[in-house]
Amino acid sequence: MIARTAQLTIVVVATLTVSCDHSTVRQATGPEATVSSTSSVVGRVVLTADAAPGNAVATNACLSFHAKVYDRSTPEVYLPNQEVDWWTASQPLRFDNAGTYAPTEVFRPSSQAVLVCGKFDGFGKFNVFADGVPADKSPWSIDVGSPVQTLSIYGPSSMQNNQSSVQLQAWAVDQFDMGKDLTTMAVWNSSDPTVISLSLDAGQEWATQHRIGSATITAKVYGKTATLLINVLGIASVDVTPKDQSVDKGKTLQLTATPRDANGNPFTGKTIAWKTSDSFVAQVSSSGLVTANYQGQAQITATADGVPGSTSVTVLTNQISGYYVTSLSGAPTPITSAGTYYLTPTTSVQGTPPVTYQWDISYSNNVLPHRVTNFQSGDFPLNAPDGSYTITVTVTPRESGLTPQQPGAPGYPSTFKYPVCTGGATIAQQPVSRGGMKRPNSDGGVIQRVTSGCGKQQPV
């Protein structure tokens, strides 16, 4: 009897099921499918529309696309059986599945075309992945039907007349509140290209101003129209700062001029011209630097594009600020008859009555002694004996009751000269006037000039 040994071969067949999401891979058939999610052989996914350009479709119509998958090798190898995941989260799009538009996600091998279909008017997008690798043009945008619900132009409502070009944007929103930039698709127009012209450069629409005025900008796309009124503004005002300053004689003050448009926005790059109303009091440089020369007040004006702005500058001396005597009445010039004349002063600012005056009287030939009074009210008796000489009268006002330390007391001294010519000369007092105003001199005294000496002119 021959003993036989039977050999039993057992074949185990296992079925593998792998779950997937949008970033993982389901198990596919074919040699190319032996890929793990952590070690993908997919190098790139090339998405193309079978009919260019493939970015617009009518509702209830479809466009055909392919997503070709290539591996990582060099040279790369096309993987026709690699499964590709097509999906969309947007309302307007669906994928064809045996004649229905229901699916928002389908899985197809790389070699198979996929129909992407329009279901509702709007802006649609779909994504394509193979083994977690996105397609080169994913997400792909498709405008379905008449997608625009509202259209707006984003840009400034005003420009300044020295401003460079500004960017405009045509922004559309569909019925699902999905927004899209349609700047390059829109047809643009300016109502007045001499004010604002339009140009498309590097995919951007630009508005360029040329002069002061207004222009309405229009953008049209998908049957919708949007408008934007742009005003080109010039300088409306010039702010000069700091305002209304006081400066000591011999000092400087830097002023700044800021041109502004009608909206209050500052201009830059504008040329400023500076001017003073009285260069005797204060001078101003081309950069707005003020130099205080003599006591008084000047208006400093800055002008840009013909629009002025100004501020006042008051120049102070080391004297206590106050007022001065502008004229004396009661005695002729020259004095041709000996006698006593009662001088009545008039001040530049009357002050708070009563006002008192200090009198300083001197005679050129010492016919009478030099005399200085205390501050007193009322007229002053001026004695003029016979002869040919000059009487110098210096008078200083002060408000009664104030001490010299208080503002306004005393005022500035003013000097007058009376020629005495009892022989009968006919000459008159001639006060100096600069710019139509009497000016205090550098030591606080008011400058006066008279003809004196019985026919000879002499300055103070």
HUTA-V423016 format. One record per backbone hydrogen bond with DSSP energy under -0.5 kcal/mol. CO is the residue of the C=O (numbers start at 0). NH is the residue of the N-H. If there is no record, write none. Layout:
((CO & NH) (CO & NH))
This chain:
((0 & 2) (3 & 5) (5 & 7) (6 & 8) (7 & 9) (8 & 10) (9 & 11) (10 & 12) (11 & 13) (13 & 15) (14 & 16) (20 & 23) (29 & 32) (30 & 33) (32 & 34) (35 & 38) (38 & 35) (40 & 71) (43 & 69) (44 & 46) (44 & 135) (45 & 67) (47 & 65) (54 & 142) (56 & 144) (57 & 60) (57 & 117) (60 & 117) (62 & 115) (63 & 49) (63 & 50) (64 & 113) (65 & 47) (67 & 45) (68 & 78) (69 & 42) (69 & 43) (76 & 70) (77 & 79) (78 & 81) (79 & 110) (81 & 109) (83 & 85) (83 & 107) (84 & 128) (85 & 105) (86 & 126) (89 & 92) (91 & 118) (91 & 119) (93 & 116) (94 & 102) (96 & 99) (99 & 96) (102 & 94) (103 & 87) (105 & 85) (107 & 83) (108 & 111) (113 & 64) (113 & 115) (114 & 95) (114 & 116) (115 & 62) (116 & 93) (116 & 118) (117 & 59) (121 & 123) (121 & 143) (123 & 141) (124 & 89) (125 & 138) (125 & 139) (126 & 86) (127 & 134) (128 & 84) (129 & 132) (131 & 133) (132 & 129) (133 & 44) (134 & 137) (139 & 125) (141 & 123) (141 & 143) (142 & 56) (142 & 144) (143 & 121) (144 & 146) (149 & 172) (151 & 153) (151 & 170) (152 & 154) (153 & 168) (156 & 230) (158 & 232) (159 & 162) (165 & 206) (167 & 204) (168 & 153) (168 & 170) (169 & 171) (169 & 181) (170 & 151) (171 & 179) (172 & 148) (172 & 149) (173 & 176) (176 & 178) (177 & 173) (179 & 171) (179 & 181) (181 & 185) (185 & 187) (186 & 219) (188 & 217) (191 & 194) (191 & 195) (194 & 209) (194 & 210) (196 & 207) (198 & 200) (198 & 205) (200 & 203) (203 & 200) (204 & 167) (205 & 198) (206 & 165) (207 & 196) (212 & 231) (214 & 216) (214 & 229) (215 & 190) (216 & 227) (217 & 188) (218 & 225) (219 & 186) (220 & 223) (223 & 220) (225 & 218) (227 & 216) (227 & 229) (229 & 214) (230 & 158) (230 & 232) (231 & 212) (232 & 160) (236 & 259) (237 & 239) (238 & 240) (238 & 257) (240 & 255) (244 & 313) (246 & 315) (247 & 250) (250 & 291) (252 & 254) (252 & 289) (255 & 240) (256 & 258) (257 & 238) (258 & 266) (259 & 235) (259 & 236) (260 & 263) (264 & 260) (272 & 302) (274 & 300) (277 & 280) (277 & 281) (280 & 292) (280 & 293) (282 & 290) (284 & 287) (287 & 254) (287 & 289) (288 & 284) (289 & 252) (289 & 291) (290 & 282) (290 & 292) (291 & 249) (295 & 314) (297 & 299) (297 & 312) (298 & 276) (298 & 300) (299 & 310) (300 & 274) (301 & 308) (302 & 272) (303 & 306) (305 & 307) (306 & 303) (307 & 237) (308 & 301) (310 & 299) (311 & 244) (312 & 297) (312 & 314) (313 & 246) (313 & 315) (314 & 295) (315 & 248) (320 & 407) (322 & 411) (323 & 347) (326 & 345) (328 & 343) (333 & 335) (334 & 420) (338 & 383) (340 & 342) (340 & 381) (342 & 344) (342 & 379) (343 & 328) (345 & 325) (345 & 326) (350 & 352) (353 & 399) (355 & 397) (356 & 375) (357 & 395) (358 & 372) (359 & 393) (360 & 370) (361 & 391) (362 & 365) (370 & 360) (375 & 356) (379 & 342) (379 & 381) (380 & 382) (381 & 340) (383 & 338) (386 & 421) (388 & 419) (389 & 363) (389 & 391) (390 & 392) (390 & 417) (391 & 361) (391 & 393) (392 & 415) (393 & 359) (394 & 413) (395 & 357) (396 & 410) (397 & 355) (398 & 401) (402 & 405) (405 & 408) (407 & 398) (411 & 324) (411 & 396) (412 & 445) (413 & 394) (415 & 392) (416 & 418) (417 & 390) (418 & 333) (418 & 334) (418 & 420) (419 & 388) (420 & 423) (420 & 424) (427 & 450) (432 & 434) (433 & 436) (436 & 433) (438 & 446) (440 & 443) (444 & 440) (445 & 414) (447 & 459) (448 & 429) (449 & 451) (449 & 457) (451 & 455) (455 & 451) (457 & 449))
